[in-house]
Structure formats: C-alpha cells, structure tokens
C-alpha cells in the first residue's frame, strides 16, 4: 500500500479507517481493471440462449444469459467448463 499525504484535519481523521464506496466511483485503477483483478477467475453460471460463429474461422460462441447480468454474454464454446 502506498503512502498518501493527507492535508486537512478531516483527511487526517480518515487515516487507517475502513471506508465504503462503490466500484463505479474508483478513479484509479479503472473499475474494469479492479473488477478483473478481484473477480477475473470467478466461475459464472448461465443458460445458453443461442450460438453464433460471428463469421470467424476460429470457433463458435455460446450466447449466455447469466441471472443478475443485464446483457447477454458471448463466450467461446471451447472455453465453457461444464454443461449441466
């Protein structure tokens, strides 16, 4: 953890205190980088709602609905780790 110079008395009162904040409000690293670092290896579960080859020669993709995620996810079939 890097040392940060605090200037005001209120900033000094924060030193070594636990705080809460939204991932979307993180300035550095980007929220995307932070999420990848924290959860990049998490295993998700969803339902295949379609497939597509996207015109690419290197494989077919599964179009997956994951509960709690607003957008459909596109995952290479070769990267699926299990089918239930």
C-alpha positions, 0 to 999 in steps of 0.5 A, a space after each residue: 500500500 502506498 503512502 498518501 499525504 493527507 492535508 486537512 484535519 478531516 483527511 487526517 481523521 480518515 487515516 487507517 479507517 475502513 471506508 465504503 464506496 462503490 466500484 463505479 466511483 474508483 478513479 484509479 485503477 479503472 473499475 474494469 481493471 479492479 473488477 478483473 483483478 478481484 473477480 477475473 477467475 470467478 466461475 459464472 453460471 448461465 443458460 445458453 440462449 443461442 450460438 453464433 460463429 460471428 463469421 470467424 474461422 476460429 470457433 463458435 460462441 455460446 450466447 449466455 444469459 447469466 441471472 443478475 447480468 443485464 446483457 447477454 454474454 458471448 463466450 467461446 464454446 471451447 472455453 465453457 467448463 461444464 454443461 449441466 
